[in-house]
Amino acid sequence: MDHVRLSEAGDGVIILDQSLLPAEEKYIELETLEEMTEAIKKLQVRGAPAIGIFAGYALAALSKQQCRPQAIRSCCGASGTSDEGFLQIMQAQGDVLKAARPTAVNLAWAVDRVIHAVRVEMFRARREDPTRLNVNAGARRLAKAAEKEARAIHEEDKNMCLAIAKFGLEEVQKVCREKGQEGPIGILTHCNAGPLATSEYGTALGPIILGKEQGVEFRVFADETRPLLQGARLTTYELQKAGVDVTLICDNMASSVMKKGLIHAVFVGCDRVAANGDTANKIGTSGLAILAKHYGIPFYVLGPSSSVDLNCPTGEDIPIEERDPEEIRSKYYEKPMAPEGVKCFNPSFDVTNADLIAGIITERGVCRYPYTESLSALRD
């Protein structure tokens, strides 16, 4: 799915509006910082890796706009057309993008990476010609550095997804062999961590889609994922397109299908993994992990190493976004389903304790408990 990309001119970002799926497949072009941050907040673009890709392209597009002759190159104290001014504008824009979804570490990671690439290019040019210290050394050159890094992030994500898919497929096949499981492999998913949330195969759905391509049969049960129904709207949409046997269930039906023996593993994505292995993912994930532990079902978290935040000691240190109460009271209903004015608690994420997780599957392999050791090795 080509659902996040730069516009042909390079000064805008084109996305598939995920908030309209599956009823409508609509691509929109975003050109302003406000449009870009709103797209993140409104979940028009979502999924930790996809948000990172989007953020990289957003900074590249905004940088390209700084190259316009008529552009006003001043922001937050930045002055003139100096390289410092260019970088200050980019940093201010990056801060705004980061604030749009603080739980997803890939967003901040991608923003910082693009800004770093521009800074490296700026100092490289200065070493070549010291007289350029306080004059514009070429906005186009700096914008090209931003675009190059953003495209690299996207390409790396494609390779990352394939690697996660391979490791995840090998892991679940091994588990099923050890248990003597025959026939289709039963997987329970929560929220959406497929191609729409990444670049190609996805993370949590990657092993399933890759396995289908290789002739491995899966039977997937997809939680609808209240309150925004990403499982119902997006995961079933993707799996149907891939020809996978998928059954939609309400979130509170997960225990029932586990008890019947229909689930052999749980696959979920992640928005941030703390250094000790505690993992933030869509609200409802931690409850599934507890159920899986009760029924003896392995619970796996699948995500890129960029989602691992070694500067975050435990899940207690992960900021949890709280969203608009109307998502519970009235969204997707013809009429509000709760009394007007009733208090609502609507956290977007919860944290699954590390000891409930059978493995964290990254592009570099499967990390095992104790995660303080196996996750830190990803940086070696």
C-alpha positions, -999 to +999 in steps of 0.1 A: +000+000+000+015+033-011-003+052+017+023+077+029+045+095+003+058+128-007+039+148-033+054+150-068+066+185-062+081+174-028+064+202-008+035+182+005+027+147+019+000+125+004-017+100+027-045+075+025-070+089+051-073+059+075-102+076+094-125+069+064-116+032+059-130+008+050-160+027+036-140+051+015-104+050+001-095+086-002-060+101-006-054+136+007-025+160+003-012+179+034+008+210+029+008+230+062+022+221+096-013+224+111-028+200+085+000+175+093-003+176+131-041+173+128-037+143+105-018+126+134-042+137+161-073+126+140-056+093+132-058+100+095-023+086+096-016+062+124+006+033+136+040+040+152+062+032+122+039+049+097+038+080+119+076+080+119+076+078+081+050+105+079+069+128+102+101+124+081+082+133+049+064+162+067+097+178+077+111+172+042+080+189+026+081+218+050+118+222+043+111+223+006+087+251+012+115+271+029+131+271-005+103+291-021+115+326-030+085+341-013+089+321+019+091+340+052+120+324+069+115+334+104+101+313+133+105+313+170+133+338+170+150+325+138+162+353+117+172+359+081+180+332+056+210+318+075+215+281+079+208+286+116+175+301+107+166+272+085+175+247+112+156+267+139+125+267+118+128+229+113+133+223+150+103+243+159+082+224+134+096+192+147+086+200+182+050+207+171+049+173+153+063+155+183+036+169+206+008+155+183+013+119+196+037+118+226+034+080+233+046+068+199+084+070+202+089+065+164+075+100+158+102+117+179+128+093+166+121+102+130+119+140+136+152+139+155+168+118+128+159+141+099+169+172+119+203+156+127+208+148+090+202+185+081+226+196+109+253+172+096+249+186+061+251+222+074+284+216+092+298+196+063+293+226+040+308+249+066+339+227+068+343+230+030+338+268+030+342+286+064+330+319+048+295+304+048+292+305+086+264+331+089+251+333+054+226+311+036+246+281+023+218+269+002+183+261+015+178+237-014+208+216-003+196+214+033+161+205+021+176+178-001+193+164+030+160+163+048+143+145+019+171+120+015+169+110+052+131+108+051+132+084+021+159+064+039+136+060+069+108+048+046+130+023+028+145+010+061+110+004+074+102-018+044+132-039+051+124-039+088+088-052+082+100-081+061+126-091+087+101-089+116+077-110+094+103-137+089+113-139+126+076-139+137+066-166+112+095-188+123+087-183+160+050-191+158+056-221+135+082-234+160+057-230+189+030-249+170+054-277+161+065-281+198+029-283+209+020-307+181-005-282+166-018-292+131-040-272+107-044-235+105-025-214+131-049-194+153-038-158+160-056-132+180-048-095+171-056-062+187-058-028+171-039-026+138-003-032+131-004-042+094+007-024+062-014+006+070+005+012+102+039+007+086+052+005+051+046-029+036+040-062+056+034-045+089+047-057+123+020-078+141+004-088+108+036-093+090+041-130+098+005-137+088+007-120+054+042-134+047+030-168+058+000-166+035+023-158+006+043-190+015+013-212+018+010-212+056-026-211+067-038-189+095-071-183+112-071-148+126-095-134+152-094-096+151-105-076+181-127-047+170-106-025+193-128+001+210-134+029+209-120+038+174-124+003+159-091+000+142-093-038+143-127-038+127-121-010+101-084-016+093-071-050+103-100-070+087-097-048+056-060-056+052-063-093+060-093-097+036-072-081+008-044-105+016-068-135+014-064-145+050-092-162+069-102-135+094-130-133+119-140-101+136-148-103+174-157-077+200-129-070+225-148-087+253-150-119+233-113-126+235-115-148+265-142-169+249-121-178+218-091-185+239-110-208+262-122-228+231-086-235+221-089-215+189-059-192+197-023-205+195-006-171+199-014-134+203+003-109+181+002-071+189+022-041+178+038-015+200+041+023+203+069+023+228+089-004+246+106+006+279+141-006+287+127-033+310+104-047+283+072-030+296+053-021+264+027+006+255+002-004+229-035+003+221-058+004+251-070-032+259-036-048+251-026-054+287-059-072+294-053-096+265-018-104+279-033-113+312-059-135+296-032-152+274-011-159+305-041-175+322-048-198+292-011-206+285-010-188+252+022-171+241+018-133+239+042-116+214+049-079+208+062-071+173+078-039+164+110-022+151+140-016+173+133+022+169+102+016+191+126+006+220+133+035+243+163+026+264+160+061+280+127+051+295+133+027+324+099+012+329+063+014+317+056+038+345+077+064+326+058+062+293+035+092+288+000+080+280-022+101+257-058+107+268-082+114+240-115+132+235-143+118+257-167+120+227-149+090+212-167+070+238-199+089+242-209+095+206-184+086+179-197+061+153-232+062+169-262+078+152-271+092+186-250+095+218-249+062+237-242+078+271-259+106+291-248+141+283-221+153+306-212+119+320-175+117+329-153+096+306-119+081+309-104+076+274-067+067+275-054+058+240-028+033+253-021+010+282+011-007+294+017-045+293+041-057+320+073-074+306+067-106+325+035-112+305+053-111+272+067-143+256+089-124+232+095-090+216+101-096+179+122-070+162+140-068+128+171-081+146+154-112+161+134-123+191+142-106+225+135-127+256+130-120+292+148-105+311+144-077+286+169-053+302+196-075+287+181-086+254+168-051+245+200-033+254+218-057+230+198-042+201+220-011+204+253-030+204 
